[in-house]
Amino acid sequence: MTRCVICDRNLKDHESVRRHGITNEFLDICDGCLKEIPGLPTKLPQGVIVEADPFEEMDTEGDDIDVSNVTSCYNLDLDKDD
């Protein structure tokens, strides 16, 4: 099992095959640590699927949602008889 060179956590499958975008060397960096390195060019082999962890905390800072825009795209006919 490959470990992250920064935090020493076990790498997921997609993390262990991630390469540097220019040098093509394996990065061996987990997703969490990679987020802390802005602008690092990376690439994954073709066909590698990265699945989102539903329990991972999401960074929602600055993500303001305009509810009027969300609801205006739906036409809800709740009073309509079937």
C-alpha positions in Angstrom: 0.0 0.0 0.0 1.4 3.4 -1.0 1.3 6.2 1.5 1.0 10.0 1.1 4.5 11.5 1.2 3.0 14.5 3.2 0.6 13.1 5.8 1.5 9.4 5.6 -2.1 8.2 5.0 -2.8 5.2 2.9 -3.6 6.3 -0.7 -6.8 5.4 -2.5 -6.4 3.6 -5.9 -6.8 6.8 -7.9 -4.4 8.7 -5.7 -1.7 6.1 -6.1 -1.7 6.4 -9.9 -1.8 10.2 -10.1 1.2 11.7 -11.9 2.8 15.1 -12.2 1.5 16.8 -15.3 4.9 17.8 -16.6 7.5 15.4 -15.2 5.2 12.4 -15.4 6.5 11.2 -12.0 4.1 9.6 -9.5 3.1 12.2 -6.9 2.0 9.9 -4.0 -0.1 12.7 -2.5 -3.6 12.2 -1.1 -6.5 14.3 -2.2 -6.6 16.2 1.1 -3.0 17.3 0.8 -3.3 18.0 -2.9 -6.0 20.5 -2.2 -3.4 22.5 -0.2 -1.0 22.7 -3.2 -2.7 25.1 -5.7 -1.6 25.1 -9.3 0.2 21.7 -9.2 -0.3 20.1 -12.6 -1.6 16.6 -12.3 -2.9 13.9 -14.5 -4.6 10.5 -14.1 -4.4 7.6 -16.5 -7.2 7.3 -19.0 -10.2 5.4 -17.6 -9.4 6.1 -13.9 -12.7 7.1 -12.2 -12.5 9.3 -9.1 -15.4 8.7 -6.8 -16.5 11.4 -4.4 -16.6 10.4 -0.7 -20.2 11.4 0.5 -18.9 11.7 4.0 -16.0 14.0 3.2 -16.5 17.6 4.4 -17.1 19.9 1.5 -15.7 23.4 1.4 -18.8 25.5 1.0 -17.3 28.9 1.9 -18.4 31.5 -0.6 -21.0 29.2 -2.2 -24.1 31.4 -1.9 -27.2 29.8 -3.4 -29.9 32.0 -4.8 -33.1 30.0 -4.0 -35.2 32.0 -6.5 -33.0 30.8 -9.3 -33.2 27.2 -8.2 -37.0 27.1 -7.8 -37.7 29.1 -11.0 -36.4 26.3 -13.2 -39.2 24.0 -12.0 -42.8 24.3 -12.8 -44.7 22.8 -9.9 -48.4 22.4 -10.5 -49.4 21.3 -7.0 -53.0 22.4 -7.3 -53.6 20.6 -10.6 -56.1 17.6 -10.5 -54.8 14.4 -12.1 
